[in-house]
Amino acid sequence: MARRPSKHTRTARPLSLGGVATVVQKADGDWQVRTITGSAATKDYRCPGCQQVIRTGQPHVVVWPSTASGWGHGGVEDRRHWHTACWQRRR
């Protein structure tokens, strides 16, 4: 059986794939926010807000900086998956 290529060497999916992102203003800048439905949540992620696991099948949001003013460069590598409530509590 052939091995699957490492996810670290695969090309990242486009940020706009699978839904419409909205711009949300926070104290540290503008952020793109996309809602992920439970049926579209196919992997586990760790929420940066509470450090707990977002389980497969759990609705949540994906967030990335609109520009380089956020925590990174504003690209695909800066996407983070948050529990919806954790993101809403973030200032």
Biopython code that builds the backbone (N, CA, C, O; Angstrom):
import numpy as np
from Bio.PDB.StructureBuilder import StructureBuilder

atoms = [
    (1, "MET", "N", (0.841, -1.174, 0.000)),
    (1, "MET", "CA", (0.000, 0.000, 0.000)),
    (1, "MET", "C", (0.897, 1.252, 0.000)),
    (1, "MET", "O", (1.842, 1.346, 0.784)),
    (2, "ALA", "N", (0.596, 2.184, -0.865)),
    (2, "ALA", "CA", (1.391, 3.411, -0.975)),
    (2, "ALA", "C", (1.101, 4.343, 0.192)),
    (2, "ALA", "O", (-0.028, 4.424, 0.676)),
    (3, "ARG", "N", (2.120, 5.031, 0.628)),
    (3, "ARG", "CA", (1.956, 5.989, 1.731)),
    (3, "ARG", "C", (1.461, 7.317, 1.185)),
    (3, "ARG", "O", (1.825, 7.731, 0.084)),
    (4, "ARG", "N", (0.638, 7.967, 1.964)),
    (4, "ARG", "CA", (0.161, 9.289, 1.599)),
    (4, "ARG", "C", (1.265, 10.311, 1.827)),
    (4, "ARG", "O", (2.029, 10.181, 2.783)),
    (5, "PRO", "N", (1.367, 11.330, 0.968)),
    (5, "PRO", "CA", (2.379, 12.363, 1.199)),
    (5, "PRO", "C", (2.121, 13.099, 2.514)),
    (5, "PRO", "O", (0.978, 13.226, 2.953)),
    (6, "SER", "N", (3.178, 13.572, 3.122)),
    (6, "SER", "CA", (3.058, 14.333, 4.361)),
    (6, "SER", "C", (2.219, 15.578, 4.132)),
    (6, "SER", "O", (2.337, 16.226, 3.092)),
    (7, "LYS", "N", (1.364, 15.920, 5.106)),
    (7, "LYS", "CA", (0.552, 17.131, 4.981)),
    (7, "LYS", "C", (1.418, 18.387, 4.970)),
    (7, "LYS", "O", (0.982, 19.441, 4.507)),
    (8, "HIS", "N", (2.630, 18.277, 5.472)),
    (8, "HIS", "CA", (3.520, 19.433, 5.531)),
    (8, "HIS", "C", (4.161, 19.739, 4.191)),
    (8, "HIS", "O", (4.687, 20.834, 3.990)),
    (9, "THR", "N", (4.123, 18.789, 3.276)),
    (9, "THR", "CA", (4.695, 19.015, 1.954)),
    (9, "THR", "C", (3.628, 19.270, 0.900)),
    (9, "THR", "O", (3.952, 19.636, -0.230)),
    (10, "ARG", "N", (2.363, 19.082, 1.250)),
    (10, "ARG", "CA", (1.270, 19.335, 0.306)),
    (10, "ARG", "C", (1.000, 20.823, 0.206)),
    (10, "ARG", "O", (1.265, 21.578, 1.141)),
    (11, "THR", "N", (0.476, 21.234, -0.922)),
    (11, "THR", "CA", (0.080, 22.621, -1.125)),
    (11, "THR", "C", (-1.141, 22.924, -0.270)),
    (11, "THR", "O", (-2.082, 22.133, -0.216)),
    (12, "ALA", "N", (-1.120, 24.067, 0.394)),
    (12, "ALA", "CA", (-2.238, 24.455, 1.257)),
    (12, "ALA", "C", (-3.465, 24.772, 0.414)),
    (12, "ALA", "O", (-3.357, 25.282, -0.702)),
    (13, "ARG", "N", (-4.643, 24.459, 0.971)),
    (13, "ARG", "CA", (-5.889, 24.797, 0.297)),
    (13, "ARG", "C", (-6.096, 26.305, 0.346)),
    (13, "ARG", "O", (-5.641, 26.961, 1.283)),
    (14, "PRO", "N", (-6.778, 26.861, -0.655)),
    (14, "PRO", "CA", (-7.040, 28.305, -0.648)),
    (14, "PRO", "C", (-7.892, 28.697, 0.553)),
    (14, "PRO", "O", (-8.698, 27.903, 1.038)),
    (15, "LEU", "N", (-7.708, 29.920, 1.027)),
    (15, "LEU", "CA", (-8.457, 30.394, 2.178)),
    (15, "LEU", "C", (-9.948, 30.502, 1.884)),
    (15, "LEU", "O", (-10.763, 30.349, 2.793)),
    (16, "SER", "N", (-10.315, 30.757, 0.659)),
    (16, "SER", "CA", (-11.720, 30.970, 0.338)),
    (16, "SER", "C", (-12.476, 29.675, 0.095)),
    (16, "SER", "O", (-13.681, 29.718, -0.152)),
    (17, "LEU", "N", (-11.823, 28.539, 0.156)),
    (17, "LEU", "CA", (-12.458, 27.267, -0.138)),
    (17, "LEU", "C", (-13.519, 26.918, 0.896)),
    (17, "LEU", "O", (-13.264, 26.972, 2.099)),
    (18, "GLY", "N", (-14.709, 26.559, 0.424)),
    (18, "GLY", "CA", (-15.711, 25.986, 1.307)),
    (18, "GLY", "C", (-16.566, 26.949, 2.090)),
    (18, "GLY", "O", (-17.197, 26.530, 3.060)),
    (19, "GLY", "N", (-16.625, 28.192, 1.736)),
    (19, "GLY", "CA", (-17.519, 29.082, 2.455)),
    (19, "GLY", "C", (-17.131, 30.528, 2.301)),
    (19, "GLY", "O", (-16.107, 30.864, 1.706)),
    (20, "VAL", "N", (-17.969, 31.370, 2.850)),
    (20, "VAL", "CA", (-17.761, 32.803, 2.757)),
    (20, "VAL", "C", (-17.207, 33.298, 4.085)),
    (20, "VAL", "O", (-17.749, 32.995, 5.148)),
    (21, "ALA", "N", (-16.138, 34.050, 4.015)),
    (21, "ALA", "CA", (-15.551, 34.627, 5.229)),
    (21, "ALA", "C", (-16.095, 36.041, 5.418)),
    (21, "ALA", "O", (-16.325, 36.772, 4.454)),
    (22, "THR", "N", (-16.291, 36.403, 6.665)),
    (22, "THR", "CA", (-16.687, 37.766, 6.997)),
    (22, "THR", "C", (-15.539, 38.429, 7.735)),
    (22, "THR", "O", (-14.720, 37.750, 8.354)),
    (23, "VAL", "N", (-15.477, 39.741, 7.672)),
    (23, "VAL", "CA", (-14.422, 40.488, 8.358)),
    (23, "VAL", "C", (-14.936, 40.898, 9.729)),
    (23, "VAL", "O", (-16.021, 41.466, 9.855)),
    (24, "VAL", "N", (-14.145, 40.605, 10.750)),
    (24, "VAL", "CA", (-14.483, 40.961, 12.133)),
    (24, "VAL", "C", (-13.352, 41.825, 12.674)),
    (24, "VAL", "O", (-12.176, 41.501, 12.510)),
    (25, "GLN", "N", (-13.718, 42.924, 13.318)),
    (25, "GLN", "CA", (-12.718, 43.802, 13.918)),
    (25, "GLN", "C", (-12.500, 43.424, 15.369)),
    (25, "GLN", "O", (-13.446, 43.294, 16.146)),
    (26, "LYS", "N", (-11.226, 43.250, 15.720)),
    (26, "LYS", "CA", (-10.819, 43.011, 17.106)),
    (26, "LYS", "C", (-9.797, 44.085, 17.463)),
    (26, "LYS", "O", (-9.388, 44.863, 16.602)),
    (27, "ALA", "N", (-9.389, 44.131, 18.708)),
    (27, "ALA", "CA", (-8.448, 45.156, 19.162)),
    (27, "ALA", "C", (-7.128, 45.109, 18.392)),
    (27, "ALA", "O", (-6.474, 46.138, 18.224)),
    (28, "ASP", "N", (-6.731, 43.920, 17.923)),
    (28, "ASP", "CA", (-5.444, 43.792, 17.231)),
    (28, "ASP", "C", (-5.579, 43.778, 15.714)),
    (28, "ASP", "O", (-4.635, 43.399, 15.020)),
    (29, "GLY", "N", (-6.717, 44.177, 15.190)),
    (29, "GLY", "CA", (-6.848, 44.292, 13.741)),
    (29, "GLY", "C", (-8.094, 43.608, 13.203)),
    (29, "GLY", "O", (-8.960, 43.155, 13.952)),
    (30, "ASP", "N", (-8.152, 43.552, 11.878)),
    (30, "ASP", "CA", (-9.274, 42.922, 11.194)),
    (30, "ASP", "C", (-8.954, 41.458, 10.924)),
    (30, "ASP", "O", (-7.827, 41.110, 10.572)),
    (31, "TRP", "N", (-9.959, 40.608, 11.093)),
    (31, "TRP", "CA", (-9.793, 39.171, 10.938)),
    (31, "TRP", "C", (-10.855, 38.623, 9.998)),
    (31, "TRP", "O", (-12.011, 39.042, 10.055)),
    (32, "GLN", "N", (-10.480, 37.708, 9.150)),
    (32, "GLN", "CA", (-11.413, 36.967, 8.316)),
    (32, "GLN", "C", (-11.915, 35.797, 9.151)),
    (32, "GLN", "O", (-11.117, 35.092, 9.767)),
    (33, "VAL", "N", (-13.223, 35.583, 9.179)),
    (33, "VAL", "CA", (-13.815, 34.517, 9.982)),
    (33, "VAL", "C", (-14.752, 33.707, 9.090)),
    (33, "VAL", "O", (-15.631, 34.262, 8.432)),
    (34, "ARG", "N", (-14.559, 32.412, 9.077)),
    (34, "ARG", "CA", (-15.407, 31.511, 8.294)),
    (34, "ARG", "C", (-15.991, 30.466, 9.239)),
    (34, "ARG", "O", (-15.264, 29.858, 10.025)),
    (35, "THR", "N", (-17.290, 30.261, 9.164)),
    (35, "THR", "CA", (-17.973, 29.265, 9.985)),
    (35, "THR", "C", (-17.835, 27.891, 9.339)),
    (35, "THR", "O", (-18.035, 27.736, 8.134)),
    (36, "ILE", "N", (-17.493, 26.904, 10.150)),
    (36, "ILE", "CA", (-17.371, 25.516, 9.698)),
    (36, "ILE", "C", (-18.519, 24.727, 10.323)),
    (36, "ILE", "O", (-18.677, 24.713, 11.544)),
    (37, "THR", "N", (-19.310, 24.078, 9.489)),
    (37, "THR", "CA", (-20.410, 23.263, 10.006)),
    (37, "THR", "C", (-19.864, 21.958, 10.570)),
    (37, "THR", "O", (-18.728, 21.578, 10.284)),
    (38, "GLY", "N", (-20.659, 21.288, 11.355)),
    (38, "GLY", "CA", (-20.244, 20.013, 11.923)),
    (38, "GLY", "C", (-19.918, 18.988, 10.852)),
    (38, "GLY", "O", (-18.960, 18.228, 11.001)),
    (39, "SER", "N", (-20.693, 18.951, 9.777)),
    (39, "SER", "CA", (-20.440, 17.973, 8.716)),
    (39, "SER", "C", (-19.170, 18.285, 7.933)),
    (39, "SER", "O", (-18.590, 17.393, 7.314)),
    (40, "ALA", "N", (-18.734, 19.538, 7.954)),
    (40, "ALA", "CA", (-17.509, 19.917, 7.250)),
    (40, "ALA", "C", (-16.270, 19.818, 8.132)),
    (40, "ALA", "O", (-15.152, 19.949, 7.635)),
    (41, "ALA", "N", (-16.447, 19.591, 9.426)),
    (41, "ALA", "CA", (-15.332, 19.498, 10.373)),
    (41, "ALA", "C", (-14.832, 18.057, 10.396)),
    (41, "ALA", "O", (-15.351, 17.220, 11.135)),
    (42, "THR", "N", (-13.828, 17.783, 9.587)),
    (42, "THR", "CA", (-13.379, 16.402, 9.388)),
    (42, "THR", "C", (-12.096, 16.049, 10.130)),
    (42, "THR", "O", (-11.589, 14.936, 9.989)),
    (43, "LYS", "N", (-11.569, 16.972, 10.912)),
    (43, "LYS", "CA", (-10.338, 16.716, 11.666)),
    (43, "LYS", "C", (-10.462, 17.325, 13.051)),
    (43, "LYS", "O", (-11.310, 18.185, 13.289)),
    (44, "ASP", "N", (-9.614, 16.874, 13.959)),
    (44, "ASP", "CA", (-9.500, 17.504, 15.271)),
    (44, "ASP", "C", (-8.529, 18.675, 15.173)),
    (44, "ASP", "O", (-7.539, 18.612, 14.443)),
    (45, "TYR", "N", (-8.820, 19.744, 15.917)),
    (45, "TYR", "CA", (-7.935, 20.909, 15.997)),
    (45, "TYR", "C", (-7.833, 21.320, 17.455)),
    (45, "TYR", "O", (-8.679, 20.944, 18.266)),
    (46, "ARG", "N", (-6.808, 22.087, 17.793)),
    (46, "ARG", "CA", (-6.669, 22.621, 19.143)),
    (46, "ARG", "C", (-7.016, 24.104, 19.086)),
    (46, "ARG", "O", (-6.416, 24.861, 18.323)),
    (47, "CYS", "N", (-7.983, 24.511, 19.893)),
    (47, "CYS", "CA", (-8.430, 25.901, 19.943)),
    (47, "CYS", "C", (-7.382, 26.754, 20.657)),
    (47, "CYS", "O", (-6.995, 26.432, 21.781)),
    (48, "PRO", "N", (-6.913, 27.840, 20.025)),
    (48, "PRO", "CA", (-5.926, 28.698, 20.689)),
    (48, "PRO", "C", (-6.520, 29.519, 21.835)),
    (48, "PRO", "O", (-5.779, 30.093, 22.634)),
    (49, "GLY", "N", (-7.836, 29.579, 21.919)),
    (49, "GLY", "CA", (-8.469, 30.348, 22.988)),
    (49, "GLY", "C", (-8.501, 29.622, 24.310)),
    (49, "GLY", "O", (-8.266, 30.225, 25.357)),
    (50, "CYS", "N", (-8.792, 28.320, 24.275)),
    (50, "CYS", "CA", (-8.922, 27.544, 25.515)),
    (50, "CYS", "C", (-7.968, 26.356, 25.583)),
    (50, "CYS", "O", (-7.906, 25.669, 26.602)),
    (51, "GLN", "N", (-7.231, 26.112, 24.514)),
    (51, "GLN", "CA", (-6.272, 25.007, 24.415)),
    (51, "GLN", "C", (-6.945, 23.629, 24.481)),
    (51, "GLN", "O", (-6.266, 22.624, 24.691)),
    (52, "GLN", "N", (-8.275, 23.572, 24.305)),
    (52, "GLN", "CA", (-8.985, 22.303, 24.283)),
    (52, "GLN", "C", (-9.166, 21.847, 22.841)),
    (52, "GLN", "O", (-9.055, 22.648, 21.913)),
    (53, "VAL", "N", (-9.441, 20.579, 22.659)),
    (53, "VAL", "CA", (-9.596, 20.020, 21.317)),
    (53, "VAL", "C", (-10.971, 20.345, 20.750)),
    (53, "VAL", "O", (-11.987, 20.214, 21.432)),
    (54, "ILE", "N", (-10.984, 20.768, 19.498)),
    (54, "ILE", "CA", (-12.215, 20.886, 18.727)),
    (54, "ILE", "C", (-12.343, 19.547, 18.009)),
    (54, "ILE", "O", (-11.555, 19.248, 17.112)),
    (55, "ARG", "N", (-13.307, 18.757, 18.386)),
    (55, "ARG", "CA", (-13.446, 17.390, 17.882)),
    (55, "ARG", "C", (-14.021, 17.356, 16.469)),
    (55, "ARG", "O", (-14.731, 18.269, 16.048)),
    (56, "THR", "N", (-13.701, 16.294, 15.755)),
    (56, "THR", "CA", (-14.289, 16.044, 14.446)),
    (56, "THR", "C", (-15.806, 16.099, 14.572)),
    (56, "THR", "O", (-16.382, 15.504, 15.483)),
    (57, "GLY", "N", (-16.445, 16.809, 13.662)),
    (57, "GLY", "CA", (-17.896, 16.922, 13.675)),
    (57, "GLY", "C", (-18.438, 18.066, 14.501)),
    (57, "GLY", "O", (-19.650, 18.283, 14.533)),
    (58, "GLN", "N", (-17.561, 18.811, 15.176)),
    (58, "GLN", "CA", (-18.004, 19.922, 16.028)),
    (58, "GLN", "C", (-17.956, 21.231, 15.230)),
    (58, "GLN", "O", (-16.898, 21.589, 14.713)),
    (59, "PRO", "N", (-19.075, 21.949, 15.119)),
    (59, "PRO", "CA", (-19.054, 23.244, 14.432)),
    (59, "PRO", "C", (-18.087, 24.201, 15.129)),
    (59, "PRO", "O", (-17.955, 24.178, 16.353)),
    (60, "HIS", "N", (-17.418, 25.038, 14.348)),
    (60, "HIS", "CA", (-16.462, 25.998, 14.893)),
    (60, "HIS", "C", (-16.181, 27.067, 13.837)),
    (60, "HIS", "O", (-16.847, 27.098, 12.803)),
    (61, "VAL", "N", (-15.212, 27.935, 14.083)),
    (61, "VAL", "CA", (-14.827, 28.956, 13.108)),
    (61, "VAL", "C", (-13.349, 28.823, 12.769)),
    (61, "VAL", "O", (-12.541, 28.373, 13.581)),
    (62, "VAL", "N", (-13.023, 29.226, 11.555)),
    (62, "VAL", "CA", (-11.633, 29.326, 11.124)),
    (62, "VAL", "C", (-11.346, 30.814, 10.975)),
    (62, "VAL", "O", (-12.131, 31.548, 10.373)),
    (63, "VAL", "N", (-10.223, 31.255, 11.523)),
    (63, "VAL", "CA", (-9.900, 32.668, 11.590)),
    (63, "VAL", "C", (-8.496, 32.896, 11.048)),
    (63, "VAL", "O", (-7.589, 32.107, 11.314)),
    (64, "TRP", "N", (-8.313, 33.984, 10.282)),
    (64, "TRP", "CA", (-6.984, 34.370, 9.838)),
    (64, "TRP", "C", (-6.943, 35.891, 9.680)),
    (64, "TRP", "O", (-7.978, 36.509, 9.432)),
    (65, "PRO", "N", (-5.777, 36.496, 9.817)),
    (65, "PRO", "CA", (-5.675, 37.955, 9.721)),
    (65, "PRO", "C", (-6.017, 38.444, 8.320)),
    (65, "PRO", "O", (-5.643, 37.819, 7.328)),
    (66, "SER", "N", (-6.737, 39.576, 8.245)),
    (66, "SER", "CA", (-7.044, 40.171, 6.946)),
    (66, "SER", "C", (-5.785, 40.703, 6.291)),
    (66, "SER", "O", (-5.650, 40.696, 5.068)),
    (67, "THR", "N", (-4.868, 41.164, 7.123)),
    (67, "THR", "CA", (-3.586, 41.693, 6.645)),
    (67, "THR", "C", (-2.496, 41.181, 7.572)),
    (67, "THR", "O", (-2.765, 40.420, 8.501)),
    (68, "ALA", "N", (-1.291, 41.594, 7.319)),
    (68, "ALA", "CA", (-0.157, 41.178, 8.149)),
    (68, "ALA", "C", (-0.201, 41.796, 9.545)),
    (68, "ALA", "O", (0.706, 41.560, 10.343)),
    (69, "SER", "N", (-1.238, 42.584, 9.860)),
    (69, "SER", "CA", (-1.307, 43.225, 11.177)),
    (69, "SER", "C", (-1.711, 42.265, 12.288)),
    (69, "SER", "O", (-1.642, 42.623, 13.464)),
    (70, "GLY", "N", (-2.130, 41.061, 11.939)),
    (70, "GLY", "CA", (-2.520, 40.078, 12.945)),
    (70, "GLY", "C", (-1.300, 39.389, 13.523)),
    (70, "GLY", "O", (-0.258, 40.025, 13.681)),
    (71, "TRP", "N", (-1.400, 38.094, 13.847)),
    (71, "TRP", "CA", (-0.285, 37.383, 14.469)),
    (71, "TRP", "C", (0.710, 36.876, 13.447)),
    (71, "TRP", "O", (1.743, 36.323, 13.825)),
    (72, "GLY", "N", (0.435, 37.045, 12.171)),
    (72, "GLY", "CA", (1.337, 36.508, 11.155)),
    (72, "GLY", "C", (1.332, 37.341, 9.907)),
    (72, "GLY", "O", (1.297, 38.570, 9.957)),
    (73, "HIS", "N", (1.368, 36.656, 8.779)),
    (73, "HIS", "CA", (1.503, 37.320, 7.494)),
    (73, "HIS", "C", (0.186, 37.431, 6.740)),
    (73, "HIS", "O", (0.150, 38.006, 5.652)),
    (74, "GLY", "N", (-0.882, 36.900, 7.287)),
    (74, "GLY", "CA", (-2.184, 36.995, 6.655)),
    (74, "GLY", "C", (-2.426, 35.923, 5.608)),
    (74, "GLY", "O", (-3.344, 36.050, 4.798)),
    (75, "GLY", "N", (-1.629, 34.881, 5.610)),
    (75, "GLY", "CA", (-1.765, 33.838, 4.616)),
    (75, "GLY", "C", (-2.353, 32.558, 5.170)),
    (75, "GLY", "O", (-2.800, 32.498, 6.315)),
    (76, "VAL", "N", (-2.341, 31.536, 4.330)),
    (76, "VAL", "CA", (-2.906, 30.237, 4.690)),
    (76, "VAL", "C", (-2.277, 29.685, 5.958)),
    (76, "VAL", "O", (-2.968, 29.091, 6.786)),
    (77, "GLU", "N", (-0.979, 29.876, 6.119)),
    (77, "GLU", "CA", (-0.281, 29.324, 7.287)),
    (77, "GLU", "C", (-0.718, 29.989, 8.594)),
    (77, "GLU", "O", (-0.383, 29.500, 9.673)),
    (78, "ASP", "N", (-1.456, 31.090, 8.513)),
    (78, "ASP", "CA", (-1.911, 31.805, 9.704)),
    (78, "ASP", "C", (-3.338, 31.452, 10.119)),
    (78, "ASP", "O", (-3.867, 32.039, 11.063)),
    (79, "ARG", "N", (-3.968, 30.498, 9.425)),
    (79, "ARG", "CA", (-5.318, 30.073, 9.801)),
    (79, "ARG", "C", (-5.297, 29.401, 11.168)),
    (79, "ARG", "O", (-4.368, 28.660, 11.490)),
    (80, "ARG", "N", (-6.319, 29.661, 11.964)),
    (80, "ARG", "CA", (-6.480, 28.993, 13.248)),
    (80, "ARG", "C", (-7.942, 28.593, 13.405)),
    (80, "ARG", "O", (-8.842, 29.337, 13.013)),
    (81, "HIS", "N", (-8.173, 27.429, 13.974)),
    (81, "HIS", "CA", (-9.517, 26.924, 14.230)),
    (81, "HIS", "C", (-9.854, 27.210, 15.687)),
    (81, "HIS", "O", (-9.109, 26.819, 16.586)),
    (82, "TRP", "N", (-10.974, 27.891, 15.924)),
    (82, "TRP", "CA", (-11.404, 28.302, 17.258)),
    (82, "TRP", "C", (-12.788, 27.733, 17.550)),
    (82, "TRP", "O", (-13.608, 27.588, 16.643)),
    (83, "HIS", "N", (-13.047, 27.411, 18.811)),
    (83, "HIS", "CA", (-14.435, 27.199, 19.228)),
    (83, "HIS", "C", (-15.150, 28.524, 18.977)),
    (83, "HIS", "O", (-14.575, 29.589, 19.202)),
    (84, "THR", "N", (-16.370, 28.467, 18.525)),
    (84, "THR", "CA", (-17.105, 29.704, 18.233)),
    (84, "THR", "C", (-17.206, 30.591, 19.468)),
    (84, "THR", "O", (-17.007, 31.802, 19.371)),
    (85, "ALA", "N", (-17.508, 30.018, 20.612)),
    (85, "ALA", "CA", (-17.637, 30.804, 21.846)),
    (85, "ALA", "C", (-16.303, 31.417, 22.270)),
    (85, "ALA", "O", (-16.270, 32.551, 22.749)),
    (86, "CYS", "N", (-15.211, 30.683, 22.101)),
    (86, "CYS", "CA", (-13.882, 31.229, 22.452)),
    (86, "CYS", "C", (-13.553, 32.430, 21.573)),
    (86, "CYS", "O", (-13.036, 33.436, 22.059)),
    (87, "TRP", "N", (-13.852, 32.325, 20.280)),
    (87, "TRP", "CA", (-13.574, 33.434, 19.372)),
    (87, "TRP", "C", (-14.445, 34.642, 19.726)),
    (87, "TRP", "O", (-13.963, 35.774, 19.694)),
    (88, "GLN", "N", (-15.705, 34.423, 20.059)),
    (88, "GLN", "CA", (-16.597, 35.522, 20.389)),
    (88, "GLN", "C", (-16.167, 36.233, 21.672)),
    (88, "GLN", "O", (-16.376, 37.438, 21.815)),
    (89, "ARG", "N", (-15.567, 35.489, 22.608)),
    (89, "ARG", "CA", (-15.083, 36.093, 23.862)),
    (89, "ARG", "C", (-13.789, 36.876, 23.668)),
    (89, "ARG", "O", (-13.476, 37.767, 24.457)),
    (90, "ARG", "N", (-13.046, 36.551, 22.632)),
    (90, "ARG", "CA", (-11.750, 37.216, 22.398)),
    (90, "ARG", "C", (-11.977, 38.689, 22.124)),
    (90, "ARG", "O", (-12.898, 39.062, 21.398)),
    (91, "ARG", "N", (-11.150, 39.503, 22.697)),
    (91, "ARG", "CA", (-11.286, 40.964, 22.517)),
    (91, "ARG", "C", (-10.478, 41.455, 21.353)),
    (91, "ARG", "O", (-10.479, 42.651, 21.062)),
]
sb = StructureBuilder()
sb.init_structure("model")
sb.init_model(0)
sb.init_chain("A")
sb.init_seg("    ")
for serial, (resi, resn, name, xyz) in enumerate(atoms, 1):
    if name == "N":
        sb.init_residue(resn, " ", resi, " ")
    sb.init_atom(name, np.array(xyz, "f"), 0.0, 1.0, " ", f" {name:<3s}", serial, name[0])
structure = sb.get_structure()
